[in-house]
Amino acid sequence: MPEPLLEARGVVRRFGHVEALRGADFTAYPGEIVGLIGDNGAGKSTLVKILSGADQPDEGQILLDGEPVRLDSPHVAREHGIETVYQDLALAADLDPSANLFLGREILRGGFWGRLGFLDKKAMAREASEAIVRLGVSLKDDAAVVADLSGGQRQSVAVARAAMWAQKVIFMDEPTAALGVVQQRGVLDLIRRVRDQGITVVLISHNMQQVLQICDRVEVLRLGARVARLDTAGTSVEDLVAAMTGGTVKEHQ
């Protein structure tokens, strides 16, 4: 195996008397899709928040490219090349896709008008269009506001935004939830294309069939700790369920 790209070692997170993470470990390698699964209350959301800078651990260590890092905020995580696609997508419904891709990273016009805060909408539209084409995203109308797009297209815009800015890792939280079969297939294909660009994808999902279909490996949390690391080749849904619930399952990596 190559050297890990992103690691969590012995991460502990307490909320009062509740210990959400009990020395949790996690490893993601360069250029892979790794699934992060676990039953409700296993600690997945807490671990992802810590790895994406939205929360901080009480104990433990985060390493990026083998070096310890402090991800004090989502902004710091983004500076380290880590992006997150949340389940609610965090899109501005009244803006078009290109404006959403540059949300918070707008390009200003040059000279006097830029100093006054005027945006270079043509430059943003051009770069957004190039990113969308590069990822193979199909939108019915590039100028339509996000509110007028289908669920699958909105999800694609959110993924494209993350892929446009991520340099190392993208976390995707239930990216196919509430989508139809055809839309799910489109989003999964998009995730593969993101991986093929050299970006590591961490997929958080309750859909075990999809996890086995798209992921290279799976890491399983139970009661706030990692309990299994599995290659998807030769692994069944029953193996994943057994790992999540405390049954017997062979571990391999």
C-alpha positions as CSV (number, residue, x, y, z in Angstrom):
1,M,0.0,0.0,0.0
2,P,1.2,3.6,-0.6
3,E,1.7,5.9,2.3
4,P,-1.6,7.2,3.8
5,L,-2.9,10.5,2.6
6,L,-5.1,11.3,5.5
7,E,-5.1,9.6,8.9
8,A,-6.9,9.9,12.2
9,R,-5.1,8.2,15.1
10,G,-6.7,7.6,18.5
11,V,-9.3,10.4,18.1
12,V,-11.5,11.0,21.2
13,R,-14.4,13.3,21.2
14,R,-16.6,13.8,24.3
15,F,-19.9,15.7,24.6
16,G,-20.4,16.0,28.4
17,H,-20.6,12.4,29.7
18,V,-21.1,11.0,26.1
19,E,-18.0,9.7,24.4
20,A,-18.8,9.9,20.7
21,L,-15.4,8.8,19.6
22,R,-13.3,6.4,21.7
23,G,-9.9,6.3,20.2
24,A,-11.1,6.2,16.6
25,D,-8.7,5.5,13.7
26,F,-9.2,6.2,10.1
27,T,-7.0,5.9,7.0
28,A,-7.5,7.2,3.4
29,Y,-4.9,6.5,0.7
30,P,-4.2,8.6,-2.4
31,G,-6.5,8.2,-5.4
32,E,-9.0,5.8,-3.8
33,I,-12.7,5.8,-2.9
34,V,-13.0,4.6,0.7
35,G,-16.3,4.0,2.3
36,L,-16.9,5.0,5.9
37,I,-19.8,3.1,7.4
38,G,-21.4,2.4,10.7
39,D,-24.8,2.1,12.4
40,N,-26.5,5.2,13.8
41,G,-24.5,6.5,16.7
42,A,-21.2,4.8,15.6
43,G,-19.4,8.2,15.4
44,K,-19.3,8.7,11.6
45,S,-20.6,12.2,11.6
46,T,-18.4,13.3,14.5
47,L,-15.3,11.8,12.8
48,V,-16.1,13.5,9.5
49,K,-16.6,16.9,11.2
50,I,-13.2,16.6,12.8
51,L,-11.5,15.5,9.6
52,S,-13.2,18.4,7.7
53,G,-12.4,21.0,10.3
54,A,-15.9,21.6,11.6
55,D,-15.1,20.1,15.0
56,Q,-11.9,19.4,17.0
57,P,-10.9,16.3,18.9
58,D,-10.3,16.2,22.7
59,E,-7.5,13.7,22.1
60,G,-5.7,12.1,19.2
61,Q,-3.9,13.2,16.1
62,I,-4.8,14.0,12.5
63,L,-2.1,13.5,9.8
64,L,-2.0,14.7,6.2
65,D,0.7,13.3,4.0
66,G,2.3,11.9,7.1
67,E,2.6,15.2,8.9
68,P,0.4,16.2,11.9
69,V,-2.1,19.0,11.1
70,R,-4.5,21.1,13.1
71,L,-7.8,21.5,11.2
72,D,-9.2,24.3,13.3
73,S,-12.0,25.2,10.9
74,P,-13.5,24.2,7.6
75,H,-11.5,27.1,6.1
76,V,-8.3,25.7,7.3
77,A,-9.3,22.2,6.0
78,R,-10.0,23.8,2.6
79,E,-6.5,25.4,2.7
80,H,-5.1,21.9,3.1
81,G,-7.1,20.7,0.0
82,I,-10.0,19.0,1.9
83,E,-13.5,19.7,0.7
84,T,-16.9,18.4,1.9
85,V,-20.2,17.7,0.1
86,Y,-22.8,17.8,2.9
87,Q,-26.1,16.0,2.6
88,D,-28.0,19.3,2.4
89,L,-25.6,20.3,-0.4
90,A,-25.2,23.9,0.9
91,L,-26.0,25.4,-2.4
92,A,-27.5,28.8,-3.0
93,A,-30.9,28.0,-4.7
94,D,-31.3,31.4,-6.3
95,L,-27.9,31.4,-8.0
96,D,-26.8,29.6,-11.2
97,P,-24.3,26.7,-11.2
98,S,-21.3,28.9,-12.0
99,A,-22.1,31.3,-9.1
100,N,-22.4,28.3,-6.8
101,L,-19.1,26.9,-7.9
102,F,-17.4,30.1,-6.9
103,L,-19.5,30.8,-3.8
104,G,-17.1,32.3,-1.3
105,R,-14.3,32.3,-3.9
106,E,-15.6,34.9,-6.3
107,I,-13.3,36.4,-8.9
108,L,-13.2,40.2,-8.9
109,R,-12.9,42.3,-12.0
110,G,-9.5,44.0,-12.6
111,G,-8.6,47.5,-11.7
112,F,-11.0,50.2,-10.4
113,W,-14.2,48.1,-10.7
114,G,-12.6,45.2,-8.8
115,R,-11.6,47.5,-6.0
116,L,-15.2,48.4,-5.7
117,G,-16.2,44.8,-5.4
118,F,-17.6,44.1,-8.9
119,L,-17.5,40.5,-9.9
120,D,-15.9,39.1,-13.1
121,K,-19.0,36.9,-14.0
122,K,-17.6,36.0,-17.4
123,A,-14.4,34.6,-16.0
124,M,-16.3,32.6,-13.4
125,A,-18.8,31.3,-16.0
126,R,-15.9,30.3,-18.2
127,E,-13.9,28.4,-15.5
128,A,-17.1,26.8,-14.1
129,S,-18.0,25.6,-17.6
130,E,-14.6,24.1,-18.1
131,A,-14.8,22.3,-14.7
132,I,-18.3,21.0,-15.5
133,V,-17.2,19.7,-18.9
134,R,-14.0,18.1,-17.4
135,L,-16.1,16.2,-14.9
136,G,-18.7,15.2,-17.6
137,V,-21.6,16.8,-15.8
138,S,-24.7,17.4,-17.9
139,L,-26.9,20.3,-17.0
140,K,-30.1,21.1,-18.9
141,D,-29.3,24.8,-18.7
142,D,-26.1,26.3,-17.5
143,A,-27.9,29.6,-16.8
144,A,-30.8,28.1,-14.8
145,V,-30.8,28.8,-11.1
146,V,-30.1,25.8,-8.9
147,A,-33.7,25.7,-7.6
148,D,-34.8,24.8,-11.2
149,L,-32.4,21.8,-11.5
150,S,-33.3,18.2,-10.7
151,G,-32.1,16.6,-7.6
152,G,-29.3,14.7,-9.5
153,Q,-28.2,17.9,-11.2
154,R,-28.1,19.8,-7.9
155,Q,-26.0,17.0,-6.4
156,S,-23.7,17.1,-9.4
157,V,-23.2,20.9,-9.0
158,A,-22.3,20.3,-5.3
159,V,-19.8,17.6,-6.3
160,A,-18.4,19.6,-9.1
161,R,-17.8,22.6,-6.7
162,A,-15.9,20.4,-4.3
163,A,-13.9,18.8,-7.1
164,M,-13.0,22.2,-8.5
165,W,-11.3,23.2,-5.3
166,A,-10.2,20.0,-3.6
167,Q,-6.5,19.1,-4.0
168,K,-6.4,16.1,-1.8
169,V,-9.7,14.8,-0.3
170,I,-13.4,15.1,-0.7
171,F,-15.9,13.9,1.9
172,M,-19.3,13.0,0.5
173,D,-22.1,12.5,3.0
174,E,-24.9,10.3,1.6
175,P,-24.5,11.7,-2.0
176,T,-27.3,9.6,-3.5
177,A,-29.9,10.0,-0.8
178,A,-33.4,10.8,-2.1
179,L,-32.3,10.3,-5.8
180,G,-33.9,8.1,-8.3
181,V,-32.1,5.1,-9.8
182,V,-30.9,6.9,-12.9
183,Q,-29.8,9.9,-11.0
184,Q,-28.0,7.7,-8.5
185,R,-26.1,6.1,-11.3
186,G,-25.1,9.5,-12.7
187,V,-23.7,10.7,-9.3
188,L,-21.8,7.4,-8.8
189,D,-20.2,7.8,-12.2
190,L,-19.3,11.4,-11.3
191,I,-17.6,10.2,-8.1
192,R,-15.5,7.8,-10.1
193,R,-14.5,10.6,-12.4
194,V,-13.4,12.7,-9.4
195,R,-11.3,9.8,-8.2
196,D,-9.8,9.4,-11.7
197,Q,-8.6,13.0,-11.4
198,G,-6.4,11.9,-8.5
199,I,-8.6,13.1,-5.7
200,T,-9.3,10.8,-2.8
201,V,-13.0,10.4,-2.1
202,V,-14.4,9.4,1.4
203,L,-18.0,8.1,0.9
204,I,-20.3,8.1,4.0
205,S,-23.4,6.0,3.2
206,H,-26.0,3.6,4.5
207,N,-26.4,2.0,1.1
208,M,-24.3,-1.1,1.5
209,Q,-24.8,-2.2,-2.1
210,Q,-23.5,1.1,-3.4
211,V,-20.6,1.1,-1.0
212,L,-19.5,-2.3,-2.4
213,Q,-20.2,-1.1,-6.0
214,I,-18.1,2.0,-5.9
215,C,-15.5,1.9,-3.1
216,D,-12.1,0.4,-3.2
217,R,-12.0,-0.2,0.5
218,V,-14.4,0.2,3.5
219,E,-13.6,1.3,7.1
220,V,-16.2,0.4,9.7
221,L,-17.0,2.3,12.9
222,R,-18.8,0.8,15.9
223,L,-19.4,2.6,19.2
224,G,-16.9,5.3,18.4
225,A,-14.0,3.1,17.2
226,R,-12.8,1.5,14.0
227,V,-13.6,-2.2,14.1
228,A,-12.8,-3.3,10.6
229,R,-10.9,-2.4,7.4
230,L,-12.1,-4.4,4.4
231,D,-11.3,-4.5,0.7
232,T,-14.5,-4.5,-1.3
233,A,-13.3,-7.4,-3.5
234,G,-14.6,-10.5,-1.9
235,T,-16.7,-8.7,0.7
236,S,-20.5,-9.1,0.9
237,V,-23.2,-6.9,2.3
238,E,-23.5,-9.6,5.1
239,D,-19.8,-9.0,6.0
240,L,-20.4,-5.2,6.3
241,V,-23.5,-5.7,8.4
242,A,-21.7,-8.2,10.6
243,A,-18.8,-5.7,11.1
244,M,-21.3,-2.9,11.9
245,T,-23.2,-4.9,14.5
246,G,-20.5,-6.9,16.2
247,G,-20.8,-10.2,14.2
248,T,-17.9,-12.3,13.0
249,V,-16.2,-11.0,9.9
250,K,-12.7,-11.5,8.4
251,E,-10.6,-8.4,8.2
252,H,-8.2,-7.7,5.3
253,Q,-6.7,-4.6,3.8
